[in-house]
Amino acid sequence: MAKKKIRAGVIGLGIGQFHVQGYGLHPKAEVTAVCDLKKDLAQKTAAQYGVPNVYTDYKEMLKSGTVDTVSVCVPNDLHRPMSIDCLKAGMNVLCEKPMTTSAREGKKMLDAAEESDKVFMMQFNNRYRPDSQLLKSAIDDGDLGDVYFARCGWIRRNGIPGWGSWFTDVERAGGGPLIDLAVHMLDLTIYLMGNPEPVTCLASTYSVFGPNMEGLGPWGTPDPKGKFSVEDMAVGMIRFDGGQTIWVEASWASRIKEEYVYSTLCGTKAGANLETSFGPGGGDRLEMFTQERGVPVDKHMMVEPDPAMGRTNSVQHFCDCVVSGKQPLSPAADGYRLMKVLDAMYKSAKSGKAVNIK
């Protein structure tokens, strides 16, 4: 049991801004250090949130004695080395999604987490959204019956992030929208279905608009000197050990009407759809579909909107686990299992054949 306040450090102050905010909302946590290669950004963040220590080298932060808990919010290829360094330094670790760039690297993280006596949690923030939690409670109560099929995805019309940056470099990112966007809704859907074990998949990937610098979005400044070595769209089907199936799709650029994020579940008693749309009149929506007295009934489930999409809620849950010593809702094992799925999907897309998930 932690007796003093958690002393948190945040490495990477892009998405890491939400981590700083989340720690600040927990009564038993405080951010004592921030770290970013961009010193100006680190200093600005520290001044904004009253953080006393600023670093540009995370190893210096780990040796400083100013933190005991760390959020790793850096490019994907750095998740494995930084997380393991933090664990070896005696830190509790909250790692941004995806776990890393491959299942092989993920296994190293899983082993390090299991060998440590510290809390390691994956930042699968969509599990912690109020609408996701409401739907999960309905499923656990048996309202949907047995969920046997689901569709999920995150598709954009124009949304290639930072063309030429690490996002579009397969060596640094591990892939494109499949590992960047689909990872969110695929993790959420598997979680809602009770975490069944994936056994096989069939997938396809496409690179249509990215190579020509089409489909750029507001996420980052394009660098024409960089490279685009990832997909800009991916689709696939995953089958699980209990016979369940998930269809998943993701795109950074595709000729569709508007950006759309969704998880649709089909159960033996009822179905459900959790969605976020970005067009006129869009927003978050959670519905259940059932039958009463032979008549189709749609139920709109009202939940308080969460602009942070569970990002600060998940940080607070992480703090609760550090304080109590309990296992987090999104442990290292879940991150590794999802990396195995993503690896298999990329392998299937390359071979054109179904692939067993091992």
C-alpha positions in Angstrom: 0.0 0.0 0.0 1.4 3.4 -1.0 1.6 5.8 2.0 2.8 8.8 0.2 1.6 10.5 -3.0 2.6 8.8 -6.2 5.4 10.9 -7.8 4.7 10.6 -11.5 6.9 11.5 -14.5 5.6 11.7 -18.1 8.0 11.0 -21.0 6.7 12.5 -24.2 4.4 15.5 -24.1 2.2 15.1 -27.2 -0.4 12.6 -26.1 1.4 12.7 -22.7 -0.5 16.0 -22.0 -3.5 13.8 -21.1 -1.4 11.8 -18.7 -0.3 15.0 -16.9 -3.9 16.0 -16.6 -5.0 12.5 -15.3 -2.4 12.4 -12.6 -3.4 15.9 -11.5 -7.0 14.7 -11.0 -6.1 11.8 -8.6 -6.0 12.8 -4.9 -3.0 10.5 -4.2 -0.8 11.5 -7.2 1.2 14.4 -8.4 3.4 15.0 -11.4 6.9 15.7 -10.2 8.7 15.6 -13.6 8.2 15.9 -17.3 10.5 14.8 -20.1 10.6 15.6 -23.8 13.4 16.1 -26.4 11.8 19.5 -27.1 13.0 21.4 -24.1 10.7 24.4 -24.8 7.7 22.0 -24.8 8.8 20.4 -21.5 9.3 23.8 -19.9 6.0 25.1 -21.1 4.1 22.0 -19.8 5.9 22.2 -16.5 4.9 25.9 -16.1 1.3 25.2 -17.1 0.8 22.4 -14.6 3.2 23.4 -11.8 5.7 20.6 -12.4 9.0 21.2 -10.5 11.4 19.1 -12.6 12.1 19.2 -16.4 14.3 16.8 -18.4 15.2 16.1 -22.0 16.9 12.8 -21.2 14.6 10.2 -19.6 17.5 8.2 -18.1 18.5 11.3 -16.2 14.9 11.5 -14.9 15.0 7.9 -13.8 18.2 8.5 -11.8 17.1 11.7 -10.3 15.0 10.3 -7.4 12.1 12.6 -8.3 9.7 9.9 -9.6 8.5 6.4 -8.8 5.9 6.1 -11.5 6.3 6.8 -15.2 4.0 7.3 -18.3 5.7 6.3 -21.6 4.2 8.4 -24.3 6.7 8.3 -27.1 6.9 6.8 -30.7 6.1 3.1 -30.9 9.6 1.8 -31.4 10.7 3.4 -28.1 8.0 1.8 -26.0 9.9 -1.4 -25.4 13.3 0.0 -24.4 11.9 2.9 -22.3 9.3 0.7 -20.5 11.9 -1.9 -19.6 14.4 0.7 -18.5 11.7 2.2 -16.2 10.8 -1.2 -14.8 14.4 -2.0 -14.1 14.7 1.4 -12.4 11.9 0.3 -10.0 9.1 2.4 -11.6 5.5 1.6 -12.1 4.8 2.0 -15.8 1.8 3.2 -17.9 2.6 2.6 -21.5 0.7 4.2 -24.4 -0.8 2.0 -27.1 0.2 0.1 -29.1 2.4 -2.0 -26.8 5.3 -1.8 -29.3 6.0 -2.5 -33.0 5.9 -6.3 -33.0 4.9 -9.3 -30.9 8.5 -10.3 -30.5 9.2 -6.9 -28.8 6.0 -7.2 -26.9 7.0 -10.5 -25.4 10.2 -8.8 -24.0 8.0 -6.2 -22.3 5.6 -8.8 -20.9 8.5 -10.8 -19.5 9.9 -7.7 -17.9 6.6 -6.7 -16.4 6.0 -10.2 -15.0 9.5 -10.3 -13.5 9.0 -6.9 -11.8 7.0 -6.3 -8.6 5.7 -3.1 -10.1 2.4 -2.2 -11.8 2.5 -2.2 -15.6 -0.6 -1.1 -17.5 -1.4 -0.5 -21.1 -3.1 2.8 -22.0 -6.1 1.3 -23.8 -8.0 4.4 -23.0 -11.3 3.4 -24.8 -11.9 0.8 -22.2 -12.3 3.6 -19.7 -14.8 5.7 -21.5 -18.1 6.0 -19.6 -20.1 4.6 -22.6 -17.7 1.6 -22.8 -18.0 0.9 -19.1 -21.8 1.1 -19.3 -21.9 -1.3 -22.2 -19.5 -3.7 -20.5 -21.7 -3.8 -17.4 -24.7 -4.6 -19.6 -22.8 -7.4 -21.3 -21.6 -8.8 -17.9 -25.2 -8.7 -16.6 -26.2 -10.9 -19.6 -28.3 -8.3 -21.4 -26.8 -9.2 -24.8 -26.6 -13.0 -24.1 -23.6 -14.6 -25.8 -21.8 -12.2 -28.1 -20.8 -14.2 -31.2 -20.0 -11.6 -33.8 -18.7 -8.0 -33.9 -17.7 -5.3 -36.3 -15.3 -2.5 -35.3 -13.1 0.1 -36.9 -11.8 3.6 -37.2 -11.9 5.1 -40.7 -10.9 8.5 -41.8 -11.4 10.3 -45.0 -8.3 12.5 -44.8 -6.2 11.9 -41.7 -2.6 10.7 -42.4 -0.7 11.9 -39.4 2.6 13.7 -39.9 3.4 12.5 -43.4 7.1 11.7 -43.5 7.3 11.6 -39.6 7.7 8.4 -37.5 4.0 7.7 -38.0 4.6 6.8 -41.7 7.9 5.0 -41.2 7.3 1.2 -40.7 10.5 0.8 -38.8 9.4 3.3 -36.1 5.7 2.8 -36.1 5.3 -0.9 -37.0 2.6 -0.1 -39.5 -0.1 2.5 -40.4 -3.8 2.8 -39.4 -4.0 -0.9 -38.4 -1.5 -0.4 -35.5 -2.4 3.3 -35.0 -6.2 3.4 -35.1 -7.7 -0.2 -35.3 -5.7 -1.1 -32.2 -8.1 1.2 -30.2 -11.4 -0.4 -31.3 -10.1 -3.9 -31.7 -8.8 -3.9 -28.2 -12.1 -2.4 -26.9 -14.2 -5.0 -28.9 -12.2 -7.9 -27.6 -12.5 -6.6 -24.1 -16.3 -6.2 -24.4 -16.5 -9.8 -25.7 -14.8 -11.0 -22.6 -11.2 -11.3 -23.9 -11.5 -14.5 -25.9 -8.3 -16.1 -27.3 -7.6 -15.2 -31.0 -6.7 -18.2 -33.1 -6.7 -17.2 -36.8 -7.1 -14.2 -39.1 -7.3 -13.1 -42.7 -6.4 -9.5 -43.7 -5.6 -7.1 -46.5 -3.7 -3.8 -46.5 -3.7 -1.0 -49.1 -1.4 2.0 -49.7 -3.4 4.1 -52.2 -3.2 7.7 -51.2 -0.3 8.0 -48.8 2.5 7.5 -51.4 1.1 10.4 -53.4 0.8 12.7 -50.3 -3.0 12.6 -50.6 -5.3 12.3 -47.7 -3.3 14.4 -45.3 -5.0 15.5 -42.1 -4.4 18.0 -39.3 -2.2 15.6 -37.2 1.3 16.9 -37.6 3.2 18.8 -40.3 4.0 16.9 -43.5 7.7 16.4 -44.3 8.1 15.8 -48.0 11.7 14.6 -47.4 10.4 11.8 -45.2 9.0 8.5 -46.4 5.7 6.6 -46.5 6.4 2.9 -45.9 3.1 1.8 -44.2 -0.5 1.1 -45.3 -3.2 3.8 -45.4 -6.0 1.2 -45.1 -6.4 -2.2 -43.6 -9.3 -4.7 -43.3 -9.5 -8.1 -41.8 -11.4 -10.9 -40.0 -10.3 -12.5 -36.7 -11.7 -15.8 -35.4 -11.5 -16.8 -31.7 -11.3 -20.0 -29.8 -15.0 -20.0 -28.8 -16.1 -19.5 -32.4 -16.6 -15.7 -32.1 -15.6 -13.5 -35.1 -14.6 -9.9 -35.4 -14.5 -7.9 -38.6 -12.2 -4.9 -38.3 -11.3 -2.0 -40.7 -9.1 1.1 -40.3 -8.0 3.9 -42.7 -6.1 7.1 -42.6 -7.4 8.0 -46.1 -10.4 6.6 -48.0 -13.1 8.0 -50.1 -15.9 7.9 -47.5 -18.4 10.5 -46.3 -16.9 11.3 -42.9 -14.6 10.0 -40.2 -16.3 7.2 -38.2 -15.3 5.2 -35.1 -17.4 2.2 -34.0 -17.8 -1.1 -32.2 -21.0 -3.1 -33.1 -21.8 -6.3 -31.2 -24.2 -9.1 -32.1 -25.5 -11.2 -29.2 -28.0 -14.0 -28.8 -30.4 -11.8 -26.8 -29.6 -8.3 -28.1 -27.1 -6.3 -30.1 -25.3 -3.0 -29.4 -23.5 -0.2 -31.2 -21.0 2.2 -29.7 -20.0 4.9 -32.1 -18.4 8.3 -32.6 -19.1 10.2 -35.8 -17.5 13.5 -36.8 -19.9 14.9 -39.4 -22.8 17.4 -38.8 -24.8 16.3 -35.8 -22.1 13.8 -34.9 -20.8 12.8 -31.5 -20.8 9.8 -29.3 -23.8 7.4 -29.3 -24.5 4.1 -27.5 -27.6 2.0 -28.5 -28.9 -1.5 -27.8 -31.1 -3.4 -30.2 -33.5 -6.0 -28.9 -37.0 -7.5 -29.4 -40.0 -7.1 -27.1 -43.3 -9.0 -27.8 -42.1 -9.7 -31.3 -41.4 -6.0 -32.0 -37.9 -4.6 -32.7 -36.9 -2.1 -29.9 -34.0 0.3 -30.0 -32.7 1.6 -26.7 -30.6 4.8 -26.6 -28.3 4.7 -23.6 -27.5 8.2 -22.3 -24.0 8.7 -20.9 -22.2 11.9 -20.0 -19.8 12.9 -22.9 -16.1 12.4 -22.2 -14.0 14.8 -24.4 -10.8 13.0 -23.2 -12.1 9.7 -24.5 -11.2 7.9 -21.3 -7.6 9.1 -21.4 -7.7 10.8 -18.0 -10.0 8.1 -16.5 -7.4 5.4 -17.4 -4.6 7.3 -15.7 -6.7 7.6 -12.5 -7.4 3.8 -12.7 -3.6 3.3 -13.0 -3.0 5.4 -9.9 -5.7 3.3 -8.0 -3.8 0.2 -9.0 -0.4 1.6 -7.8 -2.0 2.6 -4.5 -3.8 -0.7 -3.9 -1.5 -3.1 -5.7 -4.3 -4.6 -7.7 -4.0 -5.8 -11.3 -5.0 -3.1 -13.8 -7.9 -3.5 -16.2 -5.6 -3.4 -19.1 -2.4 -5.4 -18.1 0.7 -6.2 -20.1 -0.8 -9.6 -21.2 -3.6 -7.9 -23.0 -1.1 -5.7 -24.9 0.9 -8.7 -25.9 -2.1 -10.6 -27.1 -3.2 -7.7 -29.3 0.4 -7.4 -30.7 0.1 -11.1 -31.8 -3.1 -10.3 -33.6 -1.7 -7.3 -35.4 1.5 -9.2 -36.4 -0.7 -12.0 -37.8 -2.9 -9.6 -39.7 0.2 -7.9 -41.4 1.6 -11.4 -42.2 -1.8 -12.4 -43.7 -2.0 -9.3 -45.8 1.6 -9.9 -47.1 1.0 -13.6 -47.9 -2.7 -13.3 -49.1 -3.5 -16.3 -46.9 -5.1 -17.0 -43.5 -2.6 -17.0 -40.7 -2.7 -18.8 -37.3 -2.2 -16.5 -34.3 0.4 -18.0 -32.0 
